[in-house]
Amino acid sequence: MESAITRAVVQVIANMHHNFREDLTIDGIAQAAGFSRFHLTREFTHLIGVSPRRFLRALRFEEAKRLLTGSRLNVAEISHAVGYSSVGTFSTCFKSCTGVTPSAYRLLRSATPLAATGGGLGSVARTAPAQLHGSVQAPAGDQSGVVFVGLFPAPFPQGHPVRCTVLNRPGAFTLDHVPTGRWHVLARSVMHRTDDGLRARHTPMVGGFGPITTSANHAPEPVVIRLSRENLATLRLIATAPPS
């Protein structure tokens, strides 16, 4: 049976999905859910593997990346569209999450197709930061739900993810500007989408891939993460070796 705090986390995630464009604060979200900020943050992090602030940022920046790539809105307009009242705060947080500023992200994305066809911006694309492409696969018959994907230095979600994204359901993902190093890609799906909204799973679905290595001369190959149900005692051991 779901606990009150589990139901609260489900409510918080649904609230974030529906209202991330608004001026949400963690204090306000916690108050609306009926819990203190500290209690909600601790339990949210325990259940999801990342703090509510990080989760909300990932949602906002996925929309920001879509707008930077596919719209003519300027950075200030995009900042406001995804819930930031300060363009400076938005730009700083966006760079912290993706590794590049919003303007640089737009430039790099617009330069890549030209490079592929031999265009004049090929030198820009060749020096562009590495991207990690991959997909999250759920068991047959269980293809809906909210999935958090993060890049971590260890095979468990300890500390802040180096890069992260949130998927509305299992499927393709891209992590931009992956820094040089040795990384593990971890995915966690604990929310199941129903006709009535979101509800918690009795057991989280988790998966991982790694380690992968990135360097100036080595772009990572696409990864496939297969989600499976794990018992709570093994949730921190979710990284798997690359398939042979």
C-alpha positions as CSV (number, residue, x, y, z in Angstrom):
1,M,0.0,0.0,0.0
2,E,1.3,3.4,-0.9
3,S,2.5,5.6,2.0
4,A,1.4,9.2,2.4
5,I,4.9,10.5,1.4
6,T,4.9,8.3,-1.8
7,R,1.5,9.7,-2.8
8,A,2.9,13.2,-2.1
9,V,5.9,12.6,-4.4
10,V,3.5,11.4,-7.1
11,Q,1.5,14.6,-6.6
12,V,4.6,16.7,-6.8
13,I,5.8,15.2,-10.0
14,A,2.4,15.6,-11.6
15,N,2.4,19.3,-10.4
16,M,5.8,19.8,-12.0
17,H,4.8,18.3,-15.3
18,H,1.7,20.4,-15.5
19,N,3.0,23.7,-14.1
20,F,6.8,23.8,-14.7
21,R,6.3,27.0,-16.8
22,E,5.0,28.7,-13.7
23,D,7.1,30.3,-11.0
24,L,7.3,27.2,-8.9
25,T,9.5,27.0,-5.7
26,I,10.4,23.9,-3.7
27,D,8.9,25.6,-0.6
28,G,5.6,26.1,-2.4
29,I,5.6,22.6,-3.9
30,A,6.3,21.1,-0.5
31,Q,3.6,23.2,1.2
32,A,1.0,22.3,-1.4
33,A,1.9,18.6,-0.8
34,G,1.5,19.0,3.0
35,F,5.1,18.4,3.9
36,S,8.1,20.4,5.0
37,R,10.7,21.2,2.4
38,F,13.3,19.1,4.2
39,H,11.0,16.0,4.6
40,L,9.8,16.2,1.0
41,T,13.3,16.7,-0.4
42,R,14.7,13.8,1.5
43,E,11.9,11.4,0.5
44,F,11.7,12.6,-3.1
45,T,15.5,12.1,-3.5
46,H,15.2,8.6,-1.9
47,L,12.4,7.6,-4.2
48,I,13.5,9.2,-7.5
49,G,17.3,9.3,-7.0
50,V,17.6,13.0,-7.5
51,S,16.4,16.1,-5.6
52,P,13.1,17.8,-6.5
53,R,15.0,20.9,-7.6
54,R,17.2,18.9,-10.0
55,F,14.1,17.1,-11.3
56,L,12.3,20.4,-12.0
57,R,15.3,21.9,-13.7
58,A,15.6,18.9,-15.9
59,L,12.0,19.3,-17.0
60,R,12.4,22.9,-17.7
61,F,15.6,22.6,-19.6
62,E,14.2,19.8,-21.8
63,E,11.5,22.3,-22.9
64,A,14.1,25.1,-23.2
65,K,16.3,22.9,-25.5
66,R,13.2,22.2,-27.7
67,L,12.5,25.9,-27.9
68,L,16.1,26.9,-28.6
69,T,16.3,24.3,-31.4
70,G,12.8,24.7,-32.9
71,S,11.6,28.3,-32.3
72,R,12.6,31.9,-33.0
73,L,12.2,33.0,-29.4
74,N,15.2,34.8,-27.9
75,V,16.8,33.5,-24.7
76,A,14.9,36.0,-22.5
77,E,11.6,34.8,-23.9
78,I,12.5,31.2,-23.5
79,S,13.6,31.8,-19.9
80,H,10.2,33.2,-19.1
81,A,8.4,30.5,-21.0
82,V,10.0,27.8,-18.8
83,G,9.4,29.4,-15.5
84,Y,12.4,31.7,-14.8
85,S,11.9,35.3,-13.9
86,S,15.6,36.1,-14.3
87,V,17.3,35.4,-17.6
88,G,20.7,35.5,-15.8
89,T,19.6,32.7,-13.4
90,F,18.2,30.7,-16.3
91,S,21.4,31.0,-18.3
92,T,23.6,30.1,-15.3
93,C,21.5,27.0,-14.4
94,F,21.2,25.9,-18.0
95,K,25.0,26.0,-18.4
96,S,25.4,24.0,-15.1
97,C,23.0,21.4,-16.4
98,T,24.0,21.1,-20.0
99,G,27.6,22.4,-20.0
100,V,26.9,25.3,-22.4
101,T,25.0,28.6,-22.4
102,P,21.6,28.7,-24.1
103,S,23.0,30.8,-26.9
104,A,25.9,28.4,-27.4
105,Y,23.5,25.5,-27.4
106,R,21.4,27.1,-30.1
107,L,24.5,27.8,-32.2
108,L,25.9,24.3,-31.9
109,R,22.6,22.7,-32.8
110,S,22.2,24.9,-35.8
111,A,25.8,24.3,-36.9
112,T,25.6,20.5,-36.8
113,P,23.4,19.9,-39.9
114,L,25.7,22.2,-42.0
115,A,28.7,20.3,-41.0
116,A,27.1,17.0,-42.0
117,T,26.6,18.4,-45.5
118,G,30.0,20.0,-45.8
119,G,28.8,23.5,-44.9
120,G,31.0,26.3,-43.8
121,L,30.4,25.8,-40.1
122,G,32.0,22.3,-40.1
123,S,34.9,23.5,-37.9
124,V,32.3,24.6,-35.3
125,A,30.7,21.2,-35.3
126,R,34.0,19.4,-35.0
127,T,34.8,21.2,-31.8
128,A,31.3,20.9,-30.5
129,P,30.9,19.0,-27.1
130,A,30.2,15.3,-27.2
131,Q,26.6,14.1,-27.1
132,L,25.5,10.9,-25.7
133,H,22.6,9.3,-27.5
134,G,20.6,6.3,-26.2
135,S,17.3,4.8,-25.4
136,V,15.5,3.5,-22.4
137,Q,13.5,0.2,-22.9
138,A,10.8,-1.0,-20.5
139,P,9.5,-4.5,-20.3
140,A,6.9,-5.5,-22.9
141,G,3.5,-4.3,-22.0
142,D,4.9,-1.6,-19.7
143,Q,5.8,1.3,-21.9
144,S,4.4,4.3,-20.1
145,G,5.8,6.3,-17.2
146,V,8.1,9.0,-16.1
147,V,11.8,8.1,-16.4
148,F,14.8,10.1,-15.0
149,V,18.1,9.5,-16.8
150,G,21.3,10.8,-15.3
151,L,25.1,10.6,-15.9
152,F,27.0,9.7,-12.8
153,P,30.7,9.0,-12.1
154,A,29.8,5.9,-10.1
155,P,27.4,2.9,-10.8
156,F,24.8,4.3,-8.4
157,P,23.0,7.7,-8.2
158,Q,25.2,9.3,-5.5
159,G,25.5,13.1,-5.5
160,H,24.4,15.4,-8.4
161,P,24.2,13.9,-11.9
162,V,26.8,15.4,-14.3
163,R,24.1,15.6,-17.0
164,C,20.4,14.6,-16.8
165,T,17.1,14.6,-18.5
166,V,13.5,13.5,-17.8
167,L,11.4,11.4,-20.2
168,N,7.6,11.3,-20.2
169,R,7.9,7.6,-21.1
170,P,10.7,5.1,-22.0
171,G,12.3,6.0,-25.3
172,A,15.1,7.9,-27.0
173,F,17.2,10.5,-25.0
174,T,20.2,12.7,-25.6
175,L,22.6,14.1,-23.0
176,D,24.4,17.1,-24.3
177,H,28.0,18.4,-23.7
178,V,29.2,15.2,-21.9
179,P,32.5,16.1,-20.3
180,T,35.7,14.0,-20.7
181,G,35.8,11.1,-18.2
182,R,34.5,7.7,-17.3
183,W,30.7,7.6,-16.6
184,H,27.7,5.5,-15.9
185,V,24.3,6.2,-17.3
186,L,21.5,5.4,-14.9
187,A,17.8,5.4,-15.4
188,R,15.0,5.1,-12.9
189,S,11.2,4.9,-13.5
190,V,9.0,4.9,-10.5
191,M,6.0,6.6,-11.8
192,H,3.4,4.9,-14.0
193,R,1.1,7.0,-16.3
194,T,-2.5,6.0,-16.3
195,D,-5.7,7.6,-17.8
196,D,-6.2,9.4,-14.6
197,G,-2.7,10.8,-14.3
198,L,0.4,9.5,-12.5
199,R,0.6,6.8,-9.8
200,A,3.5,5.2,-8.0
201,R,4.8,1.7,-8.9
202,H,4.9,-0.8,-6.1
203,T,8.6,-1.4,-7.1
204,P,10.8,1.0,-9.0
205,M,12.1,0.0,-12.4
206,V,15.8,0.7,-12.8
207,G,18.6,0.2,-15.3
208,G,22.0,1.3,-16.2
209,F,24.8,1.2,-18.7
210,G,28.5,1.6,-18.1
211,P,31.2,2.5,-17.7
212,I,31.5,4.6,-20.8
213,T,34.6,6.7,-21.6
214,T,34.6,10.1,-23.4
215,S,37.6,12.0,-24.5
216,A,38.5,14.7,-27.1
217,N,39.1,11.9,-29.7
218,H,36.4,9.4,-28.6
219,A,32.7,10.1,-28.9
220,P,30.6,7.6,-27.0
221,E,28.5,5.1,-28.8
222,P,24.7,5.0,-28.4
223,V,23.6,3.1,-25.3
224,V,20.6,1.0,-24.6
225,I,19.2,0.9,-21.0
226,R,16.8,-1.9,-20.2
227,L,14.6,-1.2,-17.2
228,S,13.7,-4.0,-14.8
229,R,12.1,-4.3,-11.4
230,E,14.6,-4.7,-8.6
231,N,14.1,-5.2,-4.9
232,L,14.8,-2.3,-2.7
233,A,18.0,-3.8,-1.4
234,T,19.7,-3.7,-4.8
235,L,18.5,-0.3,-6.1
236,R,22.0,1.2,-5.7
237,L,23.6,-1.5,-7.8
238,I,21.8,-0.8,-11.0
239,A,24.6,-0.2,-13.5
240,T,25.1,-3.1,-15.9
241,A,28.0,-4.0,-18.1
242,P,27.6,-3.2,-21.8
243,P,25.9,-6.1,-23.6
244,S,28.2,-8.4,-25.6
